[in-house]
């Protein structure tokens, strides 16, 4: 009997440790997959806003297409925030003026994704720069789109349960 319990401990402990490691890796993988899917949607929304930003009669304007915000809608009802601003001279063109800028700023050729908080809620944000070809506005536009993360977390938990 003693040998049996000894062998059981020698087998049960490593199996439990391996199970815990596998569970953690599965959770991280599913979270990464959910982030990749939602990040593509965030980027698509920011690019749609960038396409509709321009200088008209010496004024910066942004026409936020309905589709840019609609593509972010989920059944979990995440909240969506956006901000379009000019870096030089500093000017908010539209959106939520108090949405914090990303640190560090994205480069011209690459959007930047980051996690943060806004109004006390966890958010995932994308920021991208769009050049403006107008002498009155020498700096690029900074387009930011953020959404709360409930749908991401729900999707990653559902994919873990399904796996």
C-alpha positions in Angstrom: 0.0 0.0 0.0 2.8 2.4 0.8 4.5 1.8 -2.5 1.2 2.4 -4.3 0.7 5.8 -2.6 4.3 6.7 -3.2 4.0 6.0 -6.9 0.8 7.8 -7.1 2.3 10.9 -5.7 5.3 10.7 -8.1 2.9 10.5 -11.0 0.1 12.8 -9.8 2.2 15.8 -8.9 4.0 16.0 -12.3 0.7 15.5 -14.1 -0.9 18.3 -12.2 2.0 20.6 -12.8 1.9 19.8 -16.6 -1.8 20.3 -16.6 -1.5 23.8 -15.0 1.3 24.8 -17.5 -0.8 23.6 -20.4 -3.9 25.5 -19.1 -1.8 28.7 -18.8 -0.3 28.3 -22.3 -3.8 27.7 -23.7 -5.1 30.8 -22.0 -2.3 32.9 -23.3 -2.7 31.5 -26.9 -6.4 32.2 -26.9 -5.9 35.7 -25.6 -3.3 36.3 -28.3 -5.7 35.1 -31.0 -8.5 37.2 -29.7 -6.3 40.3 -29.6 -5.1 39.7 -33.2 -8.7 39.5 -34.4 -9.9 42.6 -32.5 -6.7 44.5 -33.4 -7.4 44.0 -37.1 -10.8 45.5 -36.6 -9.5 48.4 -34.6 -6.9 49.1 -37.3 -9.6 49.0 -40.0 -11.7 51.5 -38.2 -8.7 53.9 -37.7 -7.7 53.6 -41.4 -11.3 54.4 -42.4 -11.1 57.5 -40.3 -7.7 58.4 -41.7 -9.1 58.2 -45.3 -11.9 60.7 -44.4 -9.6 63.3 -42.8 -8.6 66.3 -44.8 -8.0 70.0 -44.9 -11.0 71.9 -46.3 -10.9 75.7 -46.7 -7.9 76.0 -44.3 -9.6 73.9 -41.6 -8.9 70.3 -40.6 -11.9 68.1 -40.8 -12.7 64.5 -40.1 -15.8 62.8 -41.4 -16.1 59.7 -39.2 -17.8 57.1 -41.4 -20.6 55.2 -39.7 -18.9 52.0 -40.9 -15.7 52.8 -39.0 -17.6 52.6 -35.7 -20.1 50.0 -36.7 -17.4 47.4 -37.4 -16.4 47.7 -33.7 -19.8 46.8 -32.4 -20.1 43.5 -30.5 -22.9 41.8 -28.7 -21.0 42.3 -25.5 -21.5 46.1 -26.0 -18.0 47.3 -25.7 -17.6 51.0 -25.5 -15.7 52.8 -28.4 -13.7 55.9 -28.1 -11.8 57.8 -30.8 -9.8 61.0 -31.2 -8.4 62.7 -34.3 -5.8 65.4 -33.5 -3.1 67.4 -35.2 0.4 67.3 -33.7 1.6 70.6 -35.1 0.0 72.9 -34.1 -1.6 70.9 -31.2 -5.3 70.7 -32.1 -8.1 68.2 -31.5 -10.1 67.8 -34.6 -12.8 65.4 -33.3 -13.7 62.7 -30.9 -13.0 62.4 -27.2 -10.6 65.2 -26.3 -9.4 63.6 -23.1 -8.3 60.3 -24.7 -4.6 60.1 -23.7 -2.0 60.0 -26.5 0.0 56.8 -26.9 3.4 56.7 -25.5 5.6 56.6 -27.4 4.0 58.0 -30.5 3.7 55.7 -33.5 5.9 56.0 -36.5 4.6 57.2 -39.9 4.7 53.7 -41.4 3.5 51.6 -38.5 0.4 51.7 -36.3 0.9 51.2 -32.6 -1.3 49.0 -30.4 -1.3 49.3 -26.6 -3.4 48.5 -23.6 -4.4 51.1 -21.1 -7.2 52.6 -19.1 -9.6 55.4 -20.1 -12.3 56.7 -17.7 -11.4 53.8 -15.3 -12.0 51.1 -17.9 -9.4 48.8 -19.5 -9.1 49.6 -23.2 -7.1 48.4 -26.2 -6.0 51.3 -28.4 -4.6 51.7 -31.9 -2.9 54.9 -32.9 -1.6 55.8 -36.4 -0.1 58.9 -38.0 -1.5 60.2 -41.3 0.5 62.9 -43.1 -1.2 66.2 -44.0 0.0 67.9 -47.1 -0.8 71.5 -46.2 1.6 74.3 -45.2 -0.7 75.5 -42.4 -0.5 72.1 -40.7 3.1 70.8 -40.9 2.5 67.9 -38.5 0.7 64.7 -39.2 -2.7 63.7 -37.9 -2.8 61.3 -35.0 -5.8 59.0 -35.3 -6.7 56.9 -32.2 -9.4 54.4 -31.7 -9.9 52.6 -28.4 -12.4 50.0 -27.2 -13.1 48.4 -23.9 -11.9 44.9 -23.6 -14.9 42.8 -22.3 -15.5 41.2 -25.7 -11.9 40.2 -26.1 -11.8 38.6 -22.7 -15.1 36.9 -23.4 -13.9 35.5 -26.7 -10.7 34.2 -25.2 -12.6 32.5 -22.4 -15.0 30.9 -24.9 -12.2 29.7 -27.1 -10.5 28.1 -24.0 -13.7 26.3 -23.0 -14.2 25.1 -26.6 -10.6 23.8 -26.8 
